[in-house]
Amino acid sequence: MTRGGRDDKGDDPERRCIATGESQPKAGLIRFGLGPDAEVVPDLLARLPGRGFYVTADRKAIEKAAAKGLFARAARQPVKVPEGLADTVEALLARRVVDLVSLARKAGDAVTGFEKVKDWLVKGKAKILIQASDGSERGKMKLHPPEGKETFIGCLTARELGLAFGREHAIHGALASGGLTTRVVEEAARLAGLRSEIGGKAASGGQIDGETVGRDTKDA
């Protein structure tokens, strides 16, 4: 399985990561392009014109490509690599996941709140369980993902998950089946790759505004 969240079944075009040298389906990679001033630009939607450069959706891989001059080597020309490129990619991916969950909510395919999520899980309507990375483990352990592969997302913070549902923060969420859910899973898998090496913002037991998030409340 790729970092992008898809099984490698050959149904997705493959590209070679300039950092690892490995080829894998595009779903598990981040595409980069060059701006007018030859600056390396993340192209998450793969819409920028010109040649693209692919890096595995992994913080260390992006940092390696930036530090070792691999973008310039792939472009066969001098390029400008902005500071904090991996952080920029992470922020863009987080925004994309939040936006997709928000769209699913507006379509009636996503809910938040402990009781609503629990109800969806019991009735089999929930295909994906989402829980904030900085929610309390005690509260999160009371809900279990549906059976099957790729049924859990845990890379969003409580503030980010709350933003998707139009509230200050949220700990639990659930997604029904559908095209939007598939896209959320794929983008969340890429985001998880960027956050897997970070201990701070994605760690459990975090705090928001000085209060521990993830309290076991019905509206959490």
Residue, then its C-alpha position, 0 to 999 in steps of 0.5 A: m500500500t502506498r502512503g497515499g492510501r491506495d492499494d498498489k493494484g496498477d490502476d493508478p499511473e506511477r511516478r518516480c520519487i526524486a528523493t527515494g528513487e522509487s516508483q509508486p502510484k501518484a496518489g502517494l506522491i506530492r507533485f511540485g512544479l516551477g513558478p515563473d521565477a523558477e521557484v518550487v511550488p507545491d501542486l497538490l491538484a496537479r494542475l500547474p503547466g509544465r513538467g512536474f516533480y514528484v516526492t513521496a508524501d513524507r516529511k523527510a523525503i521532501e526535506k531531503a529533496a530540498a536540502k540535497g538540490l534534487f529539485a534542481r537536478a530533476a529540473r535540469q536548471p537552477v531553482k529556488v526552494p522556499e524555506g519551510l517547504a515541507d511545512t507549506v505542503e503540510a499546511l496545504l494538505a491540512r486545509r484540503v482535508v478540512d475543506l473536503v470534510s466540510l463539503a461532506r458535511k454540507a452534503g449530509d455525509a459527515v457528522t461530529g459529536f460523540e453521540k452522533v458518531k456513535d449512532w452512525l457506527v452502530k447503524g453501520k452508516a459510518k464508513i470512516l471514523i475521524q478522531a482528533s490527534d490531540g484528543s484524550e485517549r480515554g475518550k477516543m477509545k470508546l469509539h472503534p473504527p468500522e471493520g476493513k482497511e483505511t477506516f480511520i483518520g487521526c491526523l487532524t487536530a481538534r481545531e482543524l476538525g472543528l473548522a470542518f464542522g463550523r465549531e471551535h473544536a471537535i474530537h470525533g467525526a464520521l464519514a458515510s460512503g461516497g466519492l468525497t469520502t474516498r478523496v478525504v481518505e487519500e488526502a488524509a493519508r498524504l497528510a499523515g505522511l507529513r505529520s508522522e515525524i512531528g511530535g508536537k502538534a499531532a501528539s495525543g493529549g494536546q491542549i487548546d487554549g490552555e484546556t485539555v481537549g477530548r473531554d468525554t462530552k456528548d458534543a465533543 
